[in-house]
Structure formats: structure tokens, C-alpha cells
Amino acid sequence: MTSASRSRSTAHSRPIARFFVACLLSLPVWTGVPSVAMAAMAAPPQPLEPVYLYSSPITAAFFSANGTSYDALKTRWREYLRTFYGKAYREVSRANLLAGLQPGVLVLGSAVLLDDQERKAINAFADAGGSILATWGTGARDGRGKWAGYGFIEALLQMKVVGTIAHEDNLGFLNTFGDHPLTWTVPGGERIFLGEIAETPLRVDSPNLAARYFDWQRFPAKKDSNGAIAYLEKDNSRRAYLGFSESSWEYDERLELPKIADSIIAWLRHQPAIYKAAWPDGKLSAQLLEMDTEDKFANALNFAKELEAANIRGTFYALTGIALKHRDTVEKLAEKHEIGYHAEIHVGFKGKPAQAQQERLGTMVSEMREIVGTRALPTITGFRAPTESWDQTTEKLLRKIGIRHHVTGPTASESRVPSFSRSEPALSTEDAIVILPRTQMDDLNYQGLKLSFEKASELLSLDFDYLHEAGALGVLSVHSQNYAPEGLMAKLTPPYIKRLQEHRGDTWAASGEEIAAWWRARERVVFDPFNRSGSEFSFDVRAPGNVKGLTFFVTHPAMNAAPKSVKATQPGSPQPTLVRVDAYRSALIFKEMLQAGHYAYSLEF
């Protein structure tokens, strides 16, 4: 998208140049929320037009004296803001700040040194309804360069800086919260490398987060020590904080951070955004409970019993060489659950010649046919590779035998939501295999850590919390040989399922084929959140249609200022249900089946 095609009055933008790797984020939790009745009485604030970049003269002098360049950090913001905000953007000096600025968005990009007058002016700007975006160690030193601590940004955001990210911590990856008012522009749980930078990132503790720091495998560290982005709304003033400096922007090769900058600044400007949700029916996250059914095959019935007690449909990826000896078990499982392939023997596929892979998959299909026989077992469309070992050849061959989804390992995706196989780029999303990434730790991980039940249970529960807040897909994978009654996972799984039941209202627990079918249907909905006018929006549903549960999220222009109504602008169009999700967003849920066609609506705030 070029700057010419982007409307300055909309809530979003989509930068494309490499050095626009701007970053920022934030998630939906809030402090000091006024009552809904009081919020309804007050008119939402008008969208803020100006976007200011503060140029701190004493920070520039301090950086220069220490052999570094403050200007290099500001350049990232200059290029991004100048290109995508045009006349609304203005770089401001100390004199401009002290003289007073019209309410807008004030970017404090690593302005480490701030004197008393600057701090007073910034607070006055916020008190007057201005929005603030601060990064890294803003205000950590006073006007003379003396260490002042983090009190300034802590007070501004009502958060606590709890430490730095040391190299040995291995927490060099940002993980975003999906479908969130500030970070909806990237998928849930997106893993973004921050690089090894001189400006040590800061960890924060806040009830209002939009991203966390993790290691590469997303090991569930304690919640109070890995906050990366905080945000706050106070008396019509919105504030966002990014815990790392602009130096990290150079490492964002996929250019995810500029997209995040778009949605954050839109939120700071009080501009409502409308975007397609990841999950159906207003759900905030999804969960697949699956078993790699191998040795001790009969233990699968124990797992199935736990799922059925909670009315959850799971998936059993069966090793056909062993399943041949347990036909009755397979038939029993298939009554309420999905049966998938797990190859014919427990040997990986990666790097094997195409002919050898094809022969193995042929054996797998033949053995499953022998197991199924003439019984009315549903068509098998799911696959999970042994030891999570596969390659593009595997996926190409899988598609030819009718596989529609593939449960992979954590190396297959940088996000925690489904995607489409890239093994055959020319294929449409109707034909490509849907990839379901396992980004949760599995039973082998827990066993390898040699954890007590109590510690393993704590980590599993924490992992669910992180998946849910990220709007992600959880894939809890267990092995039949580890599910004997005395096994660790047999003890850990029932409490986890109970946790899922407590979240029935906002977490979708489904089988692999159901999740894959939804992701394919969701892709039929063509919607450009950047191409809309004010509160009006429209979308198209491509053939073959049949999209049920489609959900859009709408961000509020102010805390609790939810839309009053949604109306179709075309006669005979289906009417979505408007549901308040939290203080900062509402959901538009299309409960009836949508057929191929064009749909248009308007929102009233």
C-alpha cells in the first residue's frame, strides 16, 4: 500500500519499507475503568489528528558524548511518520513542547534525558487529553544526565519496570497478542526477533499488556517478569510503552513491527478499527487436544473418556502399523472423535527420497483401509508426522492422498495460529493443506524436564493463560504410551480440561479437521481493514461461501465507548449480533451461514 492509497483519517496503515520496522504493542486489560453508565453519558473524544515526534536536545548531547547517536534512533520514527502521516506529522523541539501542543499523539522515542520542565510539559499534555507513546528508557536520566530511575514512565503508565533482558536470559523474542485493539495487525503469538542491541530492553509488570518477551520456544516464564509492552487509558489520555529501543527495528525482517505501529497509533488517536477475528462466534482463542496414538494403543480410550466427559471432540493421529492390532479401539474412538494419520511406523519423513515417502504413505493408507474396512468411518483428512519430521515433499504427497490439515511442530510457524502450507505456492487456499502449529510443550517436554506434578501443572496452566491472551491456537499433544493411569499426562490433563471448561464462553475447543475447515472458510472472507470510510465497512465472501460464525472486532474510540448499533446498508443482508468483549473492543458475530456475495454495514457510536 502506498502513502497515496492510505486514507489519513482511517485507523490504520501498512508500511512497506525496511527501515520502517517501527515497533510498539499493547493488550486489553485496564485499570481505573469507569462504570458503563458513566461512560455512556460522556461523549467519546474526537479523533486526534497531529502526530508529534519529540526531539530532545539534552538526550542528543548525552548520546553524542557517549559515542552513540540519538538521531539514528529518531530516524526510524521520522521515516515512518513522515511517509504515512504526511501533514499530520511534525517533529517538535523543546521550545515547542514547553509552549504547549495541541492534543495529538506525542512520540517519545528513547528520550532518555528529560529535565523537570520537559516532564511537567509532557504530563500537562497528557492531562489535557493528549496521547503518549514512549519507548525504552524514556526519562531514566534527569536534565544533567544523572540517573533518575524509571519513575517517570512508571507513573505515566501505572506500571513497574522489573528489570532488564540480559543476553543469558534468552528472552530476545517479542510475542504479540492477536485480535487486540493495539496489535491486531499481526497474528496471535507472532514471534519477532529483537536482535542483540546495545540498549538493553526493559521488562515491565502491568495489568495492561499487549506483548511479552519469550525465548524461542516460548517457555512459560512467570507473568510478572516478561512484560514487553504496556498501555493505559486515563481521563481520555491514552498511553503506550514499548520496552525496547528503536535499534531492534533493524532485525524485523518480516516487517511486522511497522504494522503494529499502525494499530497502536490508531488506538492512541482514538480512531476505531474494524478487523476480521481469528476465531468463529466471538471466541478469543482455540484449542486442539490430540493424541499421537502409538504404543499402548488402548490408553487412547482413557484420553477419550476425559474428553467426552467435558463434551470435547479431540483428534487421534494413529500409527497404522500398531492400529492394525486395535481395530475395535479405533472404531470406538471414531464414534465421537476424529481419526487422523500418524504414518505407518514411527520414523520421520524429512530428507527421504520422494519415492520412499510415497511408498510409506501408500502403506499407511492401505493399512488404514484394512482397519476401517467397510465400516462407516469418516474420511481421514488429518496428518501428524512422527517425531514432527517432514518436508515439502511430504506435504505435496499428503495433499494428493486427500490430507487437508497437518499438525506440525514449533519450527513451522512464527505465529501461534493456523496457516497454509507453502510447499505448493500456486495452490489456492481451498486446496492447500492447513498447518496447525504445535507451539505448546507436549508430554515429552514435561517428562524431559523431570518436573513434579505440581510444577508441571503450574507450567501447563501458565501456558494456557499465555495462549489465551495471545488469541492463539493451543495444541496439547500427548502420546498414548504416556497416558497410563499412573502417567504424568494422565494426571495433568483432567485439570487442564477443567480449565478449558471454565473458558467455554471464550475458548473454542475443537478437532483438527474442524479447526482446519474454519480456517479455510475464514479465508473466503475478503476484507481490507484499511479500505473503509469512517464507521462504514464492507466485505465479500468468495465461492463456495458457507461461512458460519464469522466475527469482526471493533475497537472503541474510548474506554467503554462501545458501538450503539450496527446496521446493514443493503436490503436482505444478515444482521450480526453486537457483543461487548471488554472495555476496548466489541464483536460483530454473524451467527447464520454466509453465502458468496457482497455485504455492507454501518456502525453508530
N, C-alpha and C positions, 0 to 999 in steps of 0.2 A: 504494500500500500504506500503510495507516495503522499507527500505532505499536501498535495493539491486535492487528493481524493479524501482526505480526512477532515471531517467537519470539526471546527474548533469548539462547537457548542456541545458535542457529544461527550460521553463519559470516558471514551477510550481512544487508544491509538495503538499502532503496531509498528514499532521501529524496525529497521532492516539493516542498518549499517553496523559494522563490527564493533566500533568503539562506543556504540550506544548501549553497551552492556550495563545499563543502569540497574541497580537493584534496590529493592525495598519490599516489604511484605507486612502482613498483619492478619489476625483471625477473630472470630466472633465470640468474645466474652466481654463483659463490660463491668464497669464499676460505677456506683452512684447513679443507677438507672432511675429516672423519674417515673412516676406512675403513668400508666397508659392514658388515664383520664386527663392528667395534666398535659401530657404530650399532645393529646388530641386538641386541647384548647389553644395551644401555641402554634402559629403558622410556621411551617418548615422554613429554614433560612434560604435566601436566594442563592443560586449557584455563584461561586466565586470565580471571577474571570482572571485576574492577574496571577502570574506565577513569577516569584522573585527568587533569584539566586544571590545569597549574601556573599560579598567579597570582604573577608576580614583582613584588614591591613596588618594587625599585630600577629595574626596566625601566619601570614605570608612571611613576615620578617623572622619569626621564630623558626619556621621550616627552613628558610634560606640559611640562617645562622647554623643550623644543624646539618647542612649539606643535602637537604631534600627539597622537593618542590610542592608547595601548596597549589600552585597553578595547575600542575599536572592532574591533581585530583579534581579541581574545579572544571577542567576541560571536558571531562566526561559529561558533566551536567550541562555545560554550555552547548555542546554539540547536540545533545538530546533535546534540551528545552528549546533551543533556537529553531531547530528543524520542525518540531512537532507542536509547538505552541505559538510560533510566529509572533505576532504583535502583542499577544498576551504575556510574553516573556520579557523580563527585564532584569539585568544584573544591577544590584544596588550596593552602594558604598555605606561606610559607617555614618556619614553625614545624612544620607537618605534614611537610614534606619532610625537614627536619633530624632530626625524631623517628624517621623510618623509615616506609616504606609497605609494606603487604602487596604481594607481587608482582602486577602487573597491567600495564596499558598507561599510560605516562606521556606526555601530550601537552605538548611544549614549543613552544607556538605563538609564534614570533618573540620568544622570551625573550632579547633581545639582551644584557642585562646579567645576569651571574651572578658572584657572589663565590666565593671559594675554598671556603667551607663548602657552598654550593649545588652546586658542581661535584663535590665529594667525595661528597655525598649522592646525586647522580644516578648517579655511577659505581658507588657501593655498591649502589644499587637495581638497576642492570643486572647487576652481578656476582652478585647474589642470584637472577637469573633473570627480572627484570622486563624488559618491552619498552618501547622508547622511540620516539616519533615527534617529530622535531624539524623545524622549518621555518625557512627563510630564514637570517638571521644570528644564530641562537641562540648565545649565549656569545661573540660577537665583541668585547664590551667587558667589563672587569672590574667589580668591585663599586663602583668610584668613577667609572665611566663612561669610563675610559681605554681606548683601542683596544688589544685583545689579540690580534687576528687570528682566524683560523679553526681554530686548533689543537684546540680542544675538540671541535667536530663532526667534524673530520678524524680524530681519534683514535677517537672514538666509532663512526664508520662505516668506518674504514680506507679513506678516500678522500682526494682532494686538490681543494681549491677552486682553480680555474684562472683565474678572472676573473669579471667581471660582464657582463650583457647590456646594452650601450649601445643607445640608440634607433637609431643609424645601422647597427647590426648587422642589424636587421630580423629578429631571431630571436624574435619575440614569440608564437610558437605552440608549444604543447606537443603532442608526438606520442607516443601511448602504445603499449605493447607488448601485443598481443592474446593471449588464451589464456594469460596469465601468471598465476602464483599471486597476485600483488598487484593486477593491473589487468584481470582477466578480465571485469569488469562493463561494460567498454566495448569497441567493436570495435577490431580491429587497426589501428594507424596513425591513430587518431582525432586530428583536428586541432582543438585547443582554444585559442582566443584568450585570452591572459593580460592584455590591456589595457596601457595606458601608466600605470604606477604609480610612486609616489614611491620605494618600496622596491625598488631595482634588483635584479633577480633574479641569482642566483649560478649560475655554470656549474661543474660538477664533473667530475672524471675518476675513474672507478671501474670495476672489473671487474664490479660488480653494479649494473646499471641497469634501470629499468623505463620510462623515458621520456626523450626528448631534446627539446632546443629546435631548431626549424627555422624557416625563413622560410615564407611562404605556399605556395610551390611545392615545398617540401621539397628544396631543393637540397642534395645530399650533402656537407655540411661535414665537416671532419676529426673523427674519432671522439673524440679526446682533449680536445675543446673544447666539446662541446654536451650533456653530461650534465645532466639536469634533476632526476632522482630517483635516489637511491642507497639500497641496503639491505644488511644484513649479519645473519648469524646467528652468534653466538659463545657457546659454552658455555650453550646453552639460552636465551640472551638474544637476542631479535630487535629489530633497529633499522631504522628507515626515515627517510629525509631528503627533504624537499621543498624545492627550491632557490628558491622564490619565496614571497612573503608572502601572507597571507590577503586582502589588498586585491584580488588577482586574482579572487577568487571572484565579485565583482560582475559580471564580464564573461562569465561562463559561462552564456549564455542558454539553452543546451540542457540545463543541469543535469547535465552529465556528471561533474563533479568530486565531487558527493556520492556517486555510485555507486562511484567509485574509492575514496573514503574508506571505504565499507563493506568492500570486499575487502581493503584494506590493514589495517584494524583487525582484521578476522577473522584475517588472517595473523599479525599481532602477538599475537593472543590464542591462537595455536596451534590454531585451530579449522579442521578440514579442510573444504574446499569441493568441491563436485561441479558441473561445468558442461559444457554442450554445446560441443564443439570446432567451430571454423570449417571444418575440412577433414576429408576421409574418411581412414580407415585409419591414423590416428595421425600424419598429416603435419602439419608445423608451419607451412608456407607453401605458396603455389600460384603457378604461372607460366603465362601465356599468351604464346606467341611468335606474332606476327601480322604480316602484310604488307598494306599498302594497295597493291593491285596496280593500277597506273595506267600511266603512260608506261614505255616499255622493258619491256613486259609479260613478255617472255621471261626477264628476270632473276629472275623468281619461281622458275624451275627451279633457280637457284643456291642460293636460300634453302632450297628444299625438300630439296635434296641434303644440306645441312648438318643439317637436322632429322632426316632419315631415317638418316643415319649415327649419330645419337645415339638413334634409336628414339623420337623425339618427334613427336607429331601436332600440327601447327600449323593456323592458320586464315588463309586468303587472302581478304580482302574485295575483290572485283573491281569495277572500274569497267566496267559492262556495255558502254558505248559503245566502249571500247577492247577489251574481251574478245571482242567480236564478231569481231574480226580475228585472234583467237588461240584458236580453238576447241580445237585439238589440245592446246595448253598447259593449258587449263582441264581438259580430260579427263584429262591426265596428272597434274595436281595432285590431282584428286579421287580418284585411286586410293588415296591414303594420308592425305589431309588434308581438312579442312573447307573448303568454298567458301561465302563469305558475300557479301552485297551491299555495295557502296560507292557506290551511286547510279548514274545513267546518264551524268552528266557531273560534272566536279569543281567544283561550285558548291554552297554551303551552302543549308540549308533555313530557317534561323531567320528568323522575321518574314514569311515569304512567305505569301500567302493560301492557305487550305486547298485551294481548287480547283486552284491551281497546283501545290501539293505533291502532291496526289492524282494529277494528270496525270503528273508526273515519276516518281512511284513506279510508276504503271501502265506507263510506258515501260520502266522498269528491269526489271520483272517480265517483260514481253513479250520484251525483248532477251535475258534470261537463258534463257527458254524456247526462243528461237531458237538460242541457243548449245548448250543441253542437247539439244534435240530429243527423240528417243525413247530416248536413252541412259539407262542406269540410274544417273543421278547422284542422290545422296541429296537429300531435301527441304532447301531452303535456309531456315534459320531465324535466321541472324545478320545483323547490320547494323552498319555503321560510317559515320557521316555525314562527307562531305567537309569538310575544314577544321574538323572537330568542331563543326559548326554545325547545330543542330536546336532544336526547341521542343516543347511539349506536343502541338501539332497533329501534328507529325511522328510522335511515338510512338503517338498514337492511330491514325493511318493505318497505321503499320507493323504494329501488332497485328492489324489487320483483314486484312492480306495474309499473316499467318502467322508474323511475326517473333517469336522467343522471347527473343532477347538482343540487347543494344545496347552496343557498346563506345564509351564516352564519353571526354571529357577530364577534367582535374583539377578543373574547376569543378562537376562533377555530384555530388560526394560529399565529405563531410568526413572520411570514413574511407577505408581502403585495402582494403576487402573489398567483395564484391558487395552490391547492394541491389535493391529492387523499384521499378519506375517509379511515380512519384506522379502521373502525368498523368491517371490514372483511379482515384481513391482507392477507389471502390466495388468494384473488382475483387479477387478472391481472389488469393492468391499462386500458385495453379495457373494462373491466366490472365494475370496481369500480366507485362510484359516484365522480364527480369532485366537490371540495369545492371551492366556490368563497367567500373569506372573506370580510365582510364589515368593513373596517378599517377607512373609513371617518366618520365624525359626520353626523348624519341624522337630519331630521327636528325636531324630538323630542328633540334632544340635543340642537339645536338652540333655540327652544321655552323654554326649561328649564332654559337656561342661561339668558332669558329675555333681549336679545340684541336688540339694534336698528337695523334698516335695514342697515345703514352704517357700523356698527361694524360687523354684521353678514356677510355682503358682503365681508368685508376685510378678515375675517377668512376663508370663503369659497374659496376665491381666493388664499389665502396663502396655504390652504390645497392642492389645485390643484398643486401649484408650488412644494410642498414637494413630492407629489405623482409622479409627472413627473420626477423630478431629481432623484428619487429613482428607476425609471424604473418599477413602481408598477402598480397594478390594482386598480383603483378607483371605488368604488361602492357608487354612490349617491342615497340614499334611501329616498323616500318621501311617505307620506300617503295621500290617496285620500281625507280624511276628512279635511286635512290641505292645500288643493290645490284649495280652492275657490278663485275667482279673487282678493279678498282683503287680502288673506293669505300671511304670510311671505315667504313661499317657492315659491308661485306663482310669487312673486316679485324677489326672489333671483335666481331662475332657469334660466330665459332667459339670464341674463348677463353671467352666468356660461356656458351655451350652446354656447354663442358667443365666450367665451374664448376657448372652445373646437374647434370651427370652425377655430380660429386663429392658432390652432395646428394640423390642419388636416394632415399636412405633417409628423408629428412625434408622434401623439397620435391616437390610434385605438379605435374608439367608436363603440361598437357592443352590440348585445343582449347577454343574459346569455347563451343561447344554442350555439351561435357562439363561444363565448369565451371558453366554455367547450369543444366544438368539436376541437378547435385549440389545447388546452392543451393536449388533448388525442392524437391528431396527432403528436404533438411535441415530446411526449414521445416515439413514434415509432422510432425516430431517435436515434441511439446508437452511441455515440461519446465520446471518452475518451480524454480530452484535455491534459492529462499527458502522453499519449502514442503516441507520434509523433516524427518525426525526422526533425529538422531544420524547413524549410518552407513547408514541405510536410505534408499533413493531409488527413485522410480518415474517412468515416463514413458509417454506414449501416442503411437502412430503413427496419424495420420489417413489415411483413404482418399485415394488408392488404395494406400497403403503403398509397397512396393518400394523400401525404403531400405537400401542396402548400403554397409558401411564406416563406419556411424555410430560416432562416438568421443566419449567423455566424458573430461575431465581431472579428476583428483582431487589436491588439494593435500595435502601431507604435514603432519602436526602438528609435525614437527621435521625438521631436515635428515637426509635419507636414511631417514626412518621411513616407508617405503612400505607400502601395504596388503599384508597377507599373503595375502588371498584375497577373491574376490567370488563370491557365491552367489545363484542365482535363488530367490525365495521363492514362485514358482508352478511347479507341475509342467509339464514340457514346454517351458519357456522356453529360448531360445537362450543359450548360455554365452559371455560376452565373454572376450577374451584380455586379461590384465593385463600391462602392459608398463611398466617404469620408464623415464621420459623423462629426468629429471635429478634432482638432489638434492632438489628441492622439489615434484615432481609426477610422477604416473603416469598412464597412459592405459588406458581400458577400450575395447577395439575389438571391435565386432560385425562379424565377417567375413562372416557369412551374411546373406542378404536378410531384412529385417524386414517382415512384412506388417502391415496395420492391426490394432491391438489394444492391450492394456494390458500393460506389463512392469514387474516389480518385483524389486529386488535388495538385498542387504545386503553391507556391506564389513566385513572384520575387519582391524584394525591390529595 
